Amino acid sequence: MKKYRTLLFDVDNTLLDFDAAEDAALHRLFEDQNFSLTREVEADYKKINQGLWKAYEAGRIDRDEVVNTRFSLLFKEHGKEVDGVVLEKKYRNYLDQGHQLVQGAIELITDLKDQYDLFVVTNGVSATQDRRLRDSGLFPLFKDIFVSEATGFQKPMKEYFEYVFARIPHFSARQALIVGDSLNSDIKGGQLAGLDTCWFNPDMKPNDTLPDPTYQIQKLDELNGILDAL
């Protein structure tokens, strides 16, 4: 009998290359605004954006505040007043078009889909994640897609995982594994929900948090080896 029956996959920087999609979307947005996207400006954006998403994951602010204020805060730091909501809509349109796959993603999911029950568990905007997954070819390989915007909760909140578990037929946490790149939302969230966890860590970053993930992989195809061994 297999140890796992259900595999839960994060999307951004696990299956889809969010960094590449974000970079392309930001350049198109800044070209539209006739504003130079220098390394300094891009670093400021990432600092503001990551800070807002961490506050969202901690439950201190809602998703709308994240996406509708990040560009107004950024441009204000650089002496320009903009409508954050308008820029978010433009950025979202560009980001929706980014569906670059992480190396080995489509091959891995194709190999696993007939052996396990596969589900997507992702923070983000429903329309964006839906389009990117469809355009990448990944969407039909999963039994269901759970996006934080639609659930009303987000990883690593226990309520998010409870929402997901309640909608997977015959779900057993003891037979489920979550795979993701984020130590906070995926690994910590999975552990809080009673799941085994697999940290996708392509850059082999140090893990300064406790407890450790159940497994760690540098390349997606290494997951096959772990599952086969079990």
N, C-alpha and C positions, 0 to 999 in steps of 0.2 A: 504493500500500500504506500502511495506517495505521501511524503510529509506535508506537502502543500497541495491544495486544490484550487485556491484563489490567489491570483497575483494582481496587485494594485500598483499602477505605474503613474508616477508624476509625469508631467509633460515638458515644462521649460527647462532646458539644459539637461534633460534626461533622455527624452525621445526627439524633441525638436530643439534646434540650435537657436535659443532665444537671443543670445548675444548678437548673432549675425542679423536676425530679424530686427532687433532693436536698433542696431547701428545703421542699417539701411533706412529705417523709418525716421530716425532722428535727422539724418542728413537731408532727406527729402523735405522734412518739416522746416528745417532751418533755411534751406534754399528758398522755400516758399515765403519765409519771413524776411529774406534778404539779410540774414544775420549769420555771421561766421561761426561755425561750430568748431571752435578751437579745442585743443586737448584740455585746456583749463575749464572751458564751459562744459564740455562733456563730463569731466570729473565732478564738477559742481552738480550737474544734473543727476548723476548716479548717486551722489551723496544724499541729495534731497529725496530722490525717489526711493532709495533703500531705507532711509529713515522713516518715510511715510508708510511703506509696506510693513516694516517691523512694528510700527505703532498699530497698524491694522491687524496684523497677526496676533498682537497682544490684546486686541479688543478695545484699544483706546480711541480709535477713530473708525469711521465707516469707509467703505470702498469709494464712495462718491468723493469724499474729501481727499483721498489719495489721488485719484486720477484728475480731478477738476482743479486742484491747486498746485500741482507740481510744476507746471510750466509758468504759471503766474509768479510763483515764488522764485523760480530760476531766473526769469527775465528781470524781475525786480532787483535781484542781486547785481544785475549787469546794467541797471539804469534804464530799463524799458518796461513800460506798462502794457500788459496784454490781457486779453480775455482768456483765462485758463480753460474755460469750458469749450470755447471755439477751437483753441489749439488742440485740446484733447481729442475732439472729433476728427480733426485733420490727421493727427498722429495715429489715431486708432484705425483710420482708413488705410494708412500706409502700413501699419503693423499687421493688420489682417492679411496682408498679401505675403507675409514672411512665413514660409513653411519649410525652411531648410532642415533636413534631417540630421540628427547626430549620427555619426558613422556607426553602422551596424544595427540601427534601430529597426528598420523595416524587415531586415532579415531575422532578427531576434523575435519580433512579435509574430511574424509569419510562422516561424518554427514552433512557437509556443501555443498558438491559438487553438490547435486541435487537441492539446494535451492538458490545458488548464483553462479555468474561467478567468478571462482578462478584463480588467476595468481600469478606467482612467480616473485618477483623483488629483485635481489641480486647483490651485488658487488662480483667480483671474476673472476675466469678462467672458460671459458665455458665448456671445456672438463671435468674438475673436478666436477663442479656443476651438469652437465648432468649425469655423472656416479653415483654420490652419490645419486641423486634424484631417478634414476632408481633402484639402488640396494636397496634403502630403501622402495620401493613400492609407493612412493609419486608421481612420475612423471606422470602417466596416470590420476591422479585425478585433474590435472590442465589443463586449456584451453591453456595456453602458458607459456613459461619460458623466462624471460628477464634478461640476464646476462650482467653486465657492459662491459666486454671485447667485446662482440658482438655488443653492441649499440654504442660504441665509447665515451660514457659518463658514469658517475657513480653517485650514490646517495652521497650527497644530491643535486647534480646539477639539476637545473630546466630543463636543456636540456635532462637529462636522463628521467625524468618523461614525458616530452613532446613527446619523442620518444615512450615511452610505450603507452601513451594515444592515439597517432595517429594510433596505431596498434590494439586497442581494439574496435571492432565494436560498434557503438552507445554509446560510452563512455560518462559518465557524472560525473564530479568531485564531484558534490553535492551528488551523490549516490554511492560514493566509499569510502572505508576505508582501510588504510594501517596498518598492524600489524607487529611490529618488536621490537627487543631488544635494538637497538641503538638510543640514544637520538639525535645524530647528523645525521647519514645517513637516518634513518627511520622517526623519529619524526620531526626533523627540515626540512628534505627534503620533507616530506609529506605536512607539513604546507606551505612551500614555493610554493608548487604546487597546493595549494588550497584544500587539502584533510583533512578529519577528520582522527585522528590518534589514535592508541591503542598501548601503551607501554607495552611490555611483560617484566616484571621486577621480575623474580623469587626470587632474593635475596633482594628485597625491598630496593634497593639503593636509596639514596636521589637524588632528582632532583634539581640541582643547575642552571638549564637553564630556560629561558623564551622564548616563552610562554609554558604553560603546555600542555601535550597531552590531547586529548579529553577524552580518557579513559585510565585506567591503570589496568593490571591484573597481578596476581602472578602465576596463573596456567592457562594453555591453555584452559581448559574446562570452565573457567569463561567467555570466549568470547561468548559461547552459551547463557549464561544468559543475557548478554548485548544485543545481537541480538534479542533474544526472547522478551525482554522487549520493544524493539522498534517496 
